[in-house]
Amino acid sequence: MQPGKPDPKSRRVEVVAADLPLHCPTPAMALWNSHPRVFLPIETTGEALCPYCGTHYTLTGPAPKGH
């Protein structure tokens, strides 16, 4: 890893059905340095990538009912 570059592993987030609808930044992220909120469609593929910050989200556990 190069100095000054973010660790790619730190940009992976696992979410569960209770976290849906998924948006980035999440409530757990610091808001003072965040990008605009964007909703991410994760229900179909089980994965989503934020177009602003590149955070990779993975849906774990059972799929939500009705999706």
C-alpha positions as CSV (number, residue, x, y, z in Angstrom):
1,M,0.0,0.0,0.0
2,Q,1.3,3.5,-0.9
3,P,1.6,6.2,1.8
4,G,-1.4,8.5,1.9
5,K,-3.7,6.0,0.1
6,P,-6.7,4.6,2.0
7,D,-6.6,0.9,2.9
8,P,-8.9,-0.9,0.4
9,K,-10.0,-3.3,3.1
10,S,-11.3,-0.5,5.3
11,R,-13.8,0.4,2.6
12,R,-15.7,-2.8,2.8
13,V,-18.9,-2.8,4.8
14,E,-21.3,-5.7,5.5
15,V,-25.0,-4.9,5.8
16,V,-28.0,-6.9,6.8
17,A,-31.7,-6.6,5.8
18,A,-32.4,-4.3,8.7
19,D,-30.0,-1.7,7.2
20,L,-32.1,-1.4,4.0
21,P,-32.8,0.8,2.2
22,L,-29.0,1.2,1.9
23,H,-27.5,4.6,1.6
24,C,-24.0,6.0,1.7
25,P,-22.8,7.6,3.9
26,T,-24.3,5.3,6.6
27,P,-25.4,6.7,10.0
28,A,-22.2,5.3,11.5
29,M,-20.0,7.4,9.2
30,A,-18.8,10.9,10.2
31,L,-21.0,13.5,8.5
32,W,-18.6,16.4,8.6
33,N,-16.5,15.0,5.8
34,S,-19.1,13.0,3.9
35,H,-20.3,13.2,0.3
36,P,-24.0,13.7,-0.5
37,R,-26.3,10.8,0.4
38,V,-26.9,8.3,-2.3
39,F,-29.2,5.3,-2.2
40,L,-27.6,2.0,-3.4
41,P,-29.5,-0.9,-4.9
42,I,-28.1,-3.9,-3.2
43,E,-31.2,-6.2,-2.9
44,T,-30.8,-7.9,-6.4
45,T,-27.1,-8.7,-6.5
46,G,-26.2,-8.6,-2.8
47,E,-23.4,-6.1,-3.6
48,A,-23.1,-2.4,-4.2
49,L,-20.4,0.1,-4.8
50,C,-20.7,3.8,-3.8
51,P,-20.0,6.0,-6.8
52,Y,-18.7,8.8,-4.6
53,C,-16.3,7.1,-2.1
54,G,-15.9,3.6,-3.5
55,T,-17.1,1.8,-0.4
56,H,-18.0,-1.7,-1.3
57,Y,-21.2,-3.0,0.5
58,T,-22.1,-6.7,0.8
59,L,-25.5,-7.9,1.9
60,T,-25.1,-10.7,4.4
61,G,-27.8,-13.0,5.9
62,P,-31.2,-13.8,4.4
63,A,-32.6,-11.5,1.7
64,P,-35.3,-9.2,2.9
65,K,-38.9,-10.4,2.3
66,G,-40.7,-8.7,-0.6
67,H,-37.5,-7.8,-2.5
